[in-house]
Amino acid sequence: MSRSGTSRFPALRRAVRREWGPLFTTVRTGLHDHGVRALPLTLTAVTLTATVQLVQNQSWGYGPVQSLGAVRAEDPVWLALLRTPLSLFVPALDLPVWGALAQILLVFGIAELCLGRWRTLAIAYVATLAGTLYARVGIALGPDAFLGLPASDAQVVDTGPSAAVVGLAVYVCHAYRAWFTGALVVVAMVVEVLVKDNLAGREHLASITAVLVVCAVREWLGRRTGGGQGLRAGGSGTRSGAPPMRS
């Protein structure tokens, strides 16, 4: 093996450690210290999503689930806002439920360990709500406008955890300075829209935009307080491998 080849792998290890080291350490420490007790929100979300999927596939359950958790842009705003929290846990009928469960278990789990349950829940709701509200704005603009949507999208059922998952992934990557991973998430969502331009893909981009605004505001507030930590969940402790303060 050439000298250039031998020097490449240590550099790669340093890059991986720099990208995922603090995040991995926080997740490992949380699971080691508390086990599954560190994931009450994640386990509740997985259980709720699986239960809703089971119920909505019953002849008696589809109607109630739609009434309580199905959001459409044509619905009154007050009704959409009431349904939005539960809509996050209503899997799309045309997609395999295991995909939604895997997304929640992985991304919600990492976020809960790194950010705490309440911040995780707040970011998930902000991301989901951003997508829901964007649909209304896009339809009002019309298909010929930039960022506009066709009127037919007003009848599309808007449910599932994907917008929350994307938003949480971006937030955690920013908080732990995993810039490359965060950029990959954003690029993947842009490619999704370019390949298959639909309401779901557009809502993912709206969710990312909303979360990036939150990140920017918290970064700015962090700098104003003089801590210099920006958005990093646990301050300088996350870089040294210590777990962050969880809310």
Secondary structure, 3 states (H helix, E strand, C coil): CCHHHHHHHHHHHHHHHHHHHHHHHHHHHHHHHHHHHHCHHHHHHHHHHHHHHHHHCCCCCHHHHHHHHCCCCCCCHHHHHHHHHHHCCCCCCCCCHHHHHHHHHHHHHHHHHHHCHHHHHHHHHHHHHHHHHHHHHHHHHCCCCCCCCCHHHHHCCCCCCHHHHHHHHHHHHHHCCCHHHHHHHHHHHHHHHHHCCCHHHHHHHHHHHHHHHHHHHHHHHHHHCCCCCCCCCCHHHHCCCCCCCCC
